[in-house]
């Protein structure tokens, strides 16, 4: 899965760690049949996790550099 994530986005191997973290983070916030439609995170903590911060893996971003610098 991690190799596929890197290859599909033409990303360098140096991002292997970030891809691994993403590959384990996302399933923990996805509903499963085994838990009857709730997420593993919700089963563990008792509250529904927010997914508003998730973005497409490998998407472009721009760093803001203040004018003073």
C-alpha positions in Angstrom: 0.0 0.0 0.0 2.8 2.5 0.9 4.7 1.7 -2.2 1.6 2.3 -4.3 0.9 5.6 -2.6 4.4 6.9 -3.4 4.4 5.5 -6.9 1.0 6.8 -7.9 2.0 10.4 -6.9 5.6 10.1 -8.3 7.0 10.9 -4.8 10.5 10.2 -3.7 11.4 7.3 -1.4 12.4 9.8 1.3 8.7 10.2 2.0 8.3 6.5 3.0 7.9 7.4 6.7 5.1 9.8 6.0 3.3 7.4 3.7 3.6 4.6 6.3 2.0 6.9 9.0 -0.8 7.9 6.6 -1.4 4.3 5.7 -2.0 3.4 9.3 -3.8 6.7 10.3 -6.5 6.6 7.7 -7.9 3.1 8.4 -8.3 3.9 12.1 -10.6 6.8 11.2 -12.7 4.8 8.7 -15.8 2.8 9.6 -15.6 -1.0 9.5 -18.2 -3.8 9.3 -16.5 -5.6 12.2 -17.3 -2.7 14.5 -20.8 -2.3 13.0 -20.1 0.9 11.2 -18.1 2.8 13.7 -14.4 3.6 13.5 -11.7 1.9 15.5 -10.8 5.3 17.0 -14.5 5.8 18.0 -14.5 2.3 19.6 -11.4 3.1 21.6 -12.1 6.7 22.7 -15.9 6.7 22.7 -16.2 9.7 20.5 -16.3 10.2 16.8 -13.0 11.4 15.4 -12.8 14.5 13.2 -11.6 14.0 9.6 -11.8 17.6 8.5 -8.0 17.9 8.5 -7.5 15.0 6.0 -6.2 15.8 2.5 -5.3 13.8 -0.5 -1.9 12.1 0.0 0.8 13.8 -2.1 -1.3 16.9 -2.8 0.4 20.1 -3.5 0.8 22.7 -0.8 2.4 26.1 -0.6 4.4 27.3 2.4 3.7 30.8 3.5 6.8 33.0 4.0 6.1 36.3 5.7 7.2 39.4 3.7 9.7 40.3 6.4 11.8 37.3 5.6 
